[in-house]
Amino acid sequence: MLWVGAILCVITYIIQPLGNQPNLYLGLVLVIVILLTGTITYMQSAKSEALMEGFKNMLPSASKVLRDGKITQVAA
């Protein structure tokens, strides 16, 4: 929806350029906010993914279990 708002602001400026500069500025600010938000979201997602990968590496690959009175090693 922010993209639509930014595009409409720029279109309004193109249709009536004289005295309509605030619409152009608003459109540019909206585009900057969208790009900044997307960048921050991507960086947080990448950090979260790396953290989850670290937890996955901490888990053992095999476990010892007691089955039918015998200790058996199975893949975790």
MDTraj code that builds the backbone (N, CA, C; nanometers):
import mdtraj as md
import numpy as np

residues = "MET LEU TRP VAL GLY ALA ILE LEU CYS VAL ILE THR TYR ILE ILE GLN PRO LEU GLY ASN GLN PRO ASN LEU TYR LEU GLY LEU VAL LEU VAL ILE VAL ILE LEU LEU THR GLY THR ILE THR TYR MET GLN SER ALA LYS SER GLU ALA LEU MET GLU GLY PHE LYS ASN MET LEU PRO SER ALA SER LYS VAL LEU ARG ASP GLY LYS ILE THR GLN VAL ALA ALA".split()
xyz = np.array([
    [0.0819, -0.1180, 0.0000],
    [0.0000, 0.0000, 0.0000],
    [0.0875, 0.1260, 0.0000],
    [0.2034, 0.1154, 0.0635],
    [0.2933, 0.2306, 0.0608],
    [0.3439, 0.2571, -0.0804],
    [0.3687, 0.1482, -0.1547],
    [0.4119, 0.1665, -0.2941],
    [0.3047, 0.2397, -0.3741],
    [0.1801, 0.2012, -0.3531],
    [0.0707, 0.2656, -0.4262],
    [0.0647, 0.4133, -0.3902],
    [0.0783, 0.4444, -0.2613],
    [0.0774, 0.5838, -0.2180],
    [0.1908, 0.6634, -0.2790],
    [0.3104, 0.6042, -0.2827],
    [0.4257, 0.6732, -0.3412],
    [0.4046, 0.6980, -0.4904],
    [0.3528, 0.5975, -0.5601],
    [0.3294, 0.6119, -0.7044],
    [0.2225, 0.7182, -0.7310],
    [0.1168, 0.7180, -0.6500],
    [0.0123, 0.8189, -0.6691],
    [0.0652, 0.9598, -0.6424],
    [0.1528, 0.9754, -0.5442],
    [0.2119, 1.1070, -0.5170],
    [0.2939, 1.1549, -0.6362],
    [0.3726, 1.0663, -0.6954],
    [0.4550, 1.1042, -0.8105],
    [0.3669, 1.1346, -0.9312],
    [0.2628, 1.0545, -0.9514],
    [0.1711, 1.0794, -1.0640],
    [0.1028, 1.2150, -1.0475],
    [0.0622, 1.2473, -0.9254],
    [-0.0007, 1.3770, -0.8994],
    [0.0950, 1.4910, -0.9322],
    [0.2219, 1.4727, -0.8974],
    [0.3213, 1.5758, -0.9277],
    [0.3415, 1.5877, -1.0798],
    [0.3424, 1.4757, -1.1493],
    [0.3621, 1.4790, -1.2951],
    [0.2457, 1.5500, -1.3639],
    [0.1246, 1.5262, -1.3138],
    [0.0068, 1.5887, -1.3756],
    [0.0064, 1.7395, -1.3528],
    [0.0372, 1.7829, -1.2304],
    [0.0388, 1.9255, -1.1972],
    [0.1696, 1.9598, -1.1261],
    [0.2773, 1.9848, -1.2018],
    [0.4069, 2.0085, -1.1396],
    [0.4180, 2.1413, -1.0653],
    [0.3445, 2.2429, -1.1077],
    [0.3573, 2.3735, -1.0439],
    [0.2811, 2.3778, -0.9120],
    [0.3515, 2.4099, -0.8035],
    [0.2895, 2.4215, -0.6727],
    [0.2535, 2.2898, -0.6072],
    [0.2996, 2.1812, -0.6633],
    [0.2632, 2.0497, -0.6111],
    [0.3881, 1.9735, -0.5661],
    [0.4906, 2.0455, -0.5256],
    [0.6155, 1.9811, -0.4851],
    [0.6039, 1.8967, -0.3583],
    [0.5182, 1.9323, -0.2629],
    [0.5054, 1.8451, -0.1444],
    [0.4669, 1.7016, -0.1786],
    [0.3880, 1.6830, -0.2843],
    [0.3528, 1.5467, -0.3254],
    [0.4754, 1.4704, -0.3744],
    [0.5628, 1.5376, -0.4470],
    [0.6851, 1.4730, -0.4934],
    [0.7723, 1.4353, -0.3746],
    [0.7867, 1.5280, -0.2793],
    [0.8674, 1.4991, -0.1603],
    [0.8079, 1.3834, -0.0804],
    [0.6774, 1.3821, -0.0662],
    [0.6115, 1.2738, 0.0060],
    [0.6335, 1.1403, -0.0634],
    [0.6237, 1.1396, -0.1962],
    [0.6487, 1.0174, -0.2719],
    [0.7903, 0.9666, -0.2524],
    [0.8874, 1.0574, -0.2548],
    [1.0266, 1.0170, -0.2352],
    [1.0509, 0.9671, -0.0930],
    [0.9909, 1.0331, 0.0043],
    [1.0061, 0.9882, 0.1434],
    [0.9441, 0.8498, 0.1611],
    [0.8302, 0.8262, 0.0999],
    [0.7676, 0.6941, 0.1092],
    [0.8561, 0.5857, 0.0483],
    [0.9182, 0.6142, -0.0653],
    [1.0074, 0.5164, -0.1279],
    [1.1276, 0.4883, -0.0373],
    [1.1837, 0.5922, 0.0225],
    [1.2978, 0.5736, 0.1130],
    [1.2572, 0.4903, 0.2334],
    [1.1401, 0.5173, 0.2902],
    [1.0920, 0.4404, 0.4056],
    [1.0704, 0.2944, 0.3684],
    [1.0143, 0.2700, 0.2514],
    [0.9908, 0.1325, 0.2058],
    [1.1223, 0.0586, 0.1910],
    [1.2204, 0.1208, 0.1262],
    [1.3498, 0.0553, 0.1058],
    [1.4231, 0.0337, 0.2373],
    [1.4172, 0.1299, 0.3265],
    [1.4832, 0.1173, 0.4561],
    [1.4192, 0.0057, 0.5390],
    [1.2883, 0.0000, 0.5401],
    [1.2183, -0.1050, 0.6133],
    [1.2505, -0.2429, 0.5558],
    [1.2537, -0.2533, 0.4251],
    [1.2879, -0.3808, 0.3614],
    [1.4292, -0.4251, 0.3943],
    [1.5232, -0.3317, 0.3958],
    [1.6622, -0.3643, 0.4279],
    [1.6747, -0.4121, 0.5723],
    [1.6120, -0.3418, 0.6646],
    [1.6193, -0.3802, 0.8060],
    [1.5540, -0.5170, 0.8272],
    [1.4412, -0.5410, 0.7637],
    [1.3732, -0.6701, 0.7766],
    [1.4604, -0.7822, 0.7233],
    [1.5262, -0.7594, 0.6100],
    [1.6146, -0.8608, 0.5523],
    [1.7309, -0.8918, 0.6463],
    [1.7912, -0.7881, 0.7038],
    [1.9045, -0.8085, 0.7938],
    [1.8617, -0.8861, 0.9187],
    [1.7462, -0.8541, 0.9755],
    [1.6972, -0.9263, 1.0926],
    [1.6667, -1.0716, 1.0590],
    [1.6116, -1.0959, 0.9431],
    [1.5813, -1.2319, 0.9008],
    [1.7089, -1.3129, 0.8823],
    [1.8111, -1.2511, 0.8243],
    [1.9383, -1.3211, 0.8049],
    [2.0022, -1.3554, 0.9392],
    [1.9972, -1.2641, 1.0355],
    [2.0523, -1.2917, 1.1686],
    [1.9755, -1.4045, 1.2368],
    [1.8448, -1.4020, 1.2246],
    [1.7618, -1.5057, 1.2856],
    [1.7917, -1.6421, 1.2249],
    [1.8083, -1.6457, 1.0940],
    [1.8393, -1.7705, 1.0256],
    [1.9749, -1.8254, 1.0689],
    [2.0732, -1.7380, 1.0836],
    [2.2063, -1.7803, 1.1283],
    [2.2007, -1.8340, 1.2710],
    [2.1209, -1.7724, 1.3553],
    [2.1065, -1.8183, 1.4936],
    [2.0427, -1.9570, 1.4973],
    [1.9396, -1.9781, 1.4176],
    [1.8745, -2.1090, 1.4139],
    [1.9686, -2.2155, 1.3595],
    [2.0518, -2.1808, 1.2643],
    [2.1513, -2.2745, 1.2106],
    [2.2517, -2.3120, 1.3184],
    [2.2897, -2.2146, 1.4021],
    [2.3805, -2.2416, 1.5129],
    [2.3195, -2.3383, 1.6127],
    [2.1900, -2.3234, 1.6421],
    [2.1233, -2.4174, 1.7323],
    [2.1195, -2.5573, 1.6718],
    [2.0993, -2.5655, 1.5407],
    [2.0938, -2.6945, 1.4737],
    [2.2274, -2.7665, 1.4845],
    [2.3371, -2.6913, 1.4781],
    [2.4701, -2.7523, 1.4882],
    [2.5007, -2.7990, 1.6301],
    [2.4306, -2.7477, 1.7292],
    [2.4545, -2.7871, 1.8677],
    [2.3886, -2.9209, 1.9023],
    [2.2906, -2.9629, 1.8257],
    [2.2200, -3.0873, 1.8546],
    [2.3061, -3.2081, 1.8185],
    [2.2989, -3.3138, 1.8982],
    [2.3758, -3.4338, 1.8651],
    [2.3168, -3.5043, 1.7429],
    [2.4021, -3.5747, 1.6713],
    [2.3542, -3.6442, 1.5513],
    [2.3000, -3.7828, 1.5835],
    [2.3313, -3.8348, 1.7033],
    [2.2829, -3.9668, 1.7436],
    [2.2439, -3.9631, 1.8912],
    [2.1519, -4.0523, 1.9279],
    [2.1060, -4.0616, 2.0664],
    [2.1090, -4.2063, 2.1112],
    [2.1319, -4.2275, 2.2402],
    [2.1248, -4.3621, 2.2974],
    [1.9881, -4.3780, 2.3613],
    [1.9210, -4.4885, 2.3253],
    [1.7871, -4.5135, 2.3762],
    [1.7804, -4.6545, 2.4342],
    [1.6870, -4.6753, 2.5231],
    [1.6653, -4.8060, 2.5844],
    [1.5438, -4.8687, 2.5181],
    [1.5658, -4.9781, 2.4437],
    [1.4569, -5.0486, 2.3751],
    [1.4698, -5.1978, 2.4036],
    [1.3618, -5.2525, 2.4460],
    [1.3580, -5.3956, 2.4793],
    [1.4688, -5.4344, 2.5773],
    [1.4958, -5.3444, 2.6712],
    [1.5966, -5.3728, 2.7725],
    [1.7385, -5.3573, 2.7247],
    [1.7600, -5.3148, 2.6021],
    [1.8957, -5.2982, 2.5473],
    [1.9162, -5.1499, 2.5095],
    [2.0384, -5.1015, 2.5313],
    [2.0716, -4.9661, 2.4915],
    [2.1143, -4.9687, 2.3446],
    [2.0447, -4.8886, 2.2638],
    [2.0681, -4.8834, 2.1208],
    [2.0967, -4.7385, 2.0807],
    [2.1831, -4.7218, 1.9824],
    [2.2119, -4.5878, 1.9320],
    [2.1331, -4.5657, 1.8028],
    [2.0548, -4.4554, 1.7995],
    [1.9742, -4.4231, 1.6825],
    [2.0079, -4.2815, 1.6354],
    [1.9820, -4.2579, 1.5091],
    [2.0034, -4.1233, 1.4546],
    [1.9012, -4.0274, 1.5148],
    [1.9477, -3.9103, 1.5482],
    [1.8589, -3.8134, 1.6139],
    [1.7764, -3.7379, 1.5187],
])
top = md.Topology()
chain = top.add_chain()
for i, resn in enumerate(residues, 1):
    res = top.add_residue(resn, chain, resSeq=i)
    for name in ("N", "CA", "C"):
        top.add_atom(name, md.element.get_by_symbol(name[0]), res)
traj = md.Trajectory(xyz[None], top)
